[in-house]
Amino acid sequence: MKRHILISETRRLQDELLAMGSMVEFALRDAVEVLQTRDFVRGNQLISADSHINSLYYDIEQGCVRLIATQNPRAGDLRLLTSLIAVSSELERIGDYAKGIAKVNNLIGEDELMKPLIDIPAMSAKAQGMLHRSLVAFTRQDLELAQSIPQEDDEVDQLYQQVYRELFTYMLQCPHYINQGNYLLWAAHNLERAADRVTNICQRVVYMVTGQIVDLEDDSGAFAANGMEPVQTATYV
């Protein structure tokens, strides 16, 4: 195939990535809204819609592998194609975190929330903004923007620790809230991990532009499994 095929197919895959990114961004927003409003119908729709995000990831991965195998890409092309695979994988995981929050809503059931949600929506809004700008950095190959976004992860971490302290206090004062408190901690943890995934996206942008692998944030936390990993409380005691 001629080079113009490689260019056009790569652009198509980039468009798919941006569509996937928009879906994931909206999923993060909707998942927390579902939890706030206790909307089970919308939450189950969100859980089902995750399969479409997964399909986009597989399509992008397969498309990139096909181009690598058949088009003899140059070094810059290879960095872009491998970055498309890596970023789509990060987006797929963030989508899992959103699905996990919708599952938390179902796990809490018909019970009223133990407290109005303030910091969890703030975490979601911050993670959404970071994700949106990371995809802008990817599209524009904006090195400066990609390097600046991970600094904001500290704000998400601080909100997460605040959520933890507050919910833990509620659970100590009233054991009846222990199960719900743990579920809400799962939701907050998923948002904290989503922001960490955005840092990974930014690192891929830096690699794509410079060819250098850099660590934009020292993150020793373990990844959440299936968007539903419980918080390791011993870390904060």
N, C-alpha and C positions, 0 to 999 in steps of 0.2 A: 504493500500500500504506500501511497505517497504521503509526504509529510503533512499536507493539508488535512488528511484524514485524522492523523494523530492530534493535530491542533483542534479540529472541530469536535472530536470525540472527548478530548480533555475538557473543553469548554462545557460540553453537555454534562459531563460528570461533575464539574464545578457547580453548575446550575442545580443539579440534583442534591448536591451537598448543601447548598443554601436553602433549598426547599426543606430538606431534612432538618436543618438548623432552626428554621422558623417553626416547624412542627414541635420540636423539642422545647423551644423557648415558650411557646404557648402552652405546652403540656405542663411545664413547671408552674406557670401562672395559674392554669386551670386546676391543677392538683391541690394547691393551697386554698383556692377559692372553694373547691368542693369540700375541703376539710372545715373551712370556716362556716359554710352555709349548711353543712351536713346533707349535701345533695347526693344521694346514693345512685340515682339514675345517671346523672352526669358523670359520676365517678366510675361507674361500671363501663360507660361508653369510653372513658379515657383509658381504662385498663385494656379494653378491646382494641383501641386505636394504636396501641403500642406495637401491634404486629405489623402495621404499615411502616412504622419507623424502622423496625427490624428488616423489612423487605428492602427498603431504600439502602440500608447499610450493605446488605448482601449484593445488591445490584451495583453499587459503587465499587465494592471490593472486586467483584468479578470483572467489571469493566476495566478497572485499572490493571488487574493481572493480565487480561487479554491484550491490552495495549503494550504492556511490558514484554509479553511473550512474542508479539507479532510485529511491532513497529520499530524495533531497534532504537529506543529513545535515547537522547543525549543525557548528559549528567544532570542538567537542570530539569529536564523532563522527568527523569527518574525521581528526583527530589520532590517534584510536585505530585507525581502519581503515588509515591509511597506516603506522602503527607496526606493526600486525599483519603487513603485507606486508614491511616492513623486517626485523622480527625473524625471521620465517619464512625470509627469505633468508639471514640470518646463520646460522640453525640448519642450513639446507641445506648451507652451506659447511663448517660444523663437521663435519657428517656425512661430507662428502667427505674431510676430514682423517682421520677415523677409518678410512674405506675405504682411504685411502692407506697408513696404518700396516699394515693387513692385507695390502696389496700388498707392502709391504716384507718382511713375513714370507715371502711366496712368493719374492721376489727373492733373499733370503738362501739359500733352499733348505734342503737337508739339513745344511748345516754347523752345527756347534755355535756358540753365541754366543761372541764373543771375550772377553766378561766378563759376570758377573751384572749384570742390569739393576736399578739402584737409583734413580738420579735420574730416569730416564724414567718409571717408575711414580709417583714423587713428583710429577712434572709433571702426569701424567694425573689423579691424585687432586685436585690443586689446581685444575686446569681444570674438573673435574667439579663440585667444590664451588662455584666461582665461577658456573658456568653454572646450577646449581640455584637459587642464591640470586638470580641475575639474573631468573629466571623468577618467583620469588616476588615480587620487587620489581615486575615487570610486572603480575602478577595483582593485587597489593594497591595498585598505584600508589604505592609506597613510595619517595619521593624521597630520603630520607636513606640508605636501603639502596642504592639505585642509585648514589648518589654515592660510597659507601664502597668498593664492590667493586673498581673499577679500580685502587685503590691496591695491591691484592694482586698485580697483574700483574707488579710488580717482582720478586716472589719467583719467579714462573715464569721470568722473564728470567734471573735469577741462576742458577737450576737449568740452564737451557738453556746458558748460557755455561760452566757447570761440565762439562756433558756434552760440549760441544765441546772444551774443553781436554783432558779425559781421553781422549776417543776420538782426538783428534789426536795425543796422545802415543803411544798404542798404534800408530797407523798409521806414525808416524815410526820407532818401534822395530822394527816388523815390517811390511814392505810387503805381506805376504800378507793383512793385515787391511784394506787400503785400500778395497776394494769394500764389504765388510760395514760398515766404519766409516762410509762415506758413506751407506749405506742407513739405518743407525741415526741418523745426523745428520738425515736426511730425516724420520724418525719424530719425533725431538725437535723439529724445526722445525715440524712440523704441530701439535704440542701447544702450542708457543709461539704460533702463529698462532690456534689455537682460543681461547686466553685473550684475545688481542687482539680477536677477534670478540665475546667476552663484553662487553668494554668498549663496543663499538658498540651492543650490546643495551641496556646501561645508559644510554647517551646517548639512545637512543630513548625510554626510560622518562622521562628528564628532559624531553624534548620533549613527550611525551604529556601529562605533568602540567602543565608550565609554558608550553608553546608556544615555548620558547626552545631554540635549537640551541647546545649547548655542547660543547667539546672536553675530555673528562675525562682524556685522556692524549695527550701529544704523541707520536704513533706515525708514524715515517717509513718503516717497513719495508714492503716490497712484499708483496702477497698471494701466497700459494702457488697455483699453477695445478693444478687437478684433484687437490688434496690431495697432490701429489707434487713440489713445487718443491725442488730441491737448495739446500743452504745456500750463501750467498755468503761463502765463507771469507775473502775479502780484508777483509771488515768487521772481522774479529777478529785479523788478523795484526799 
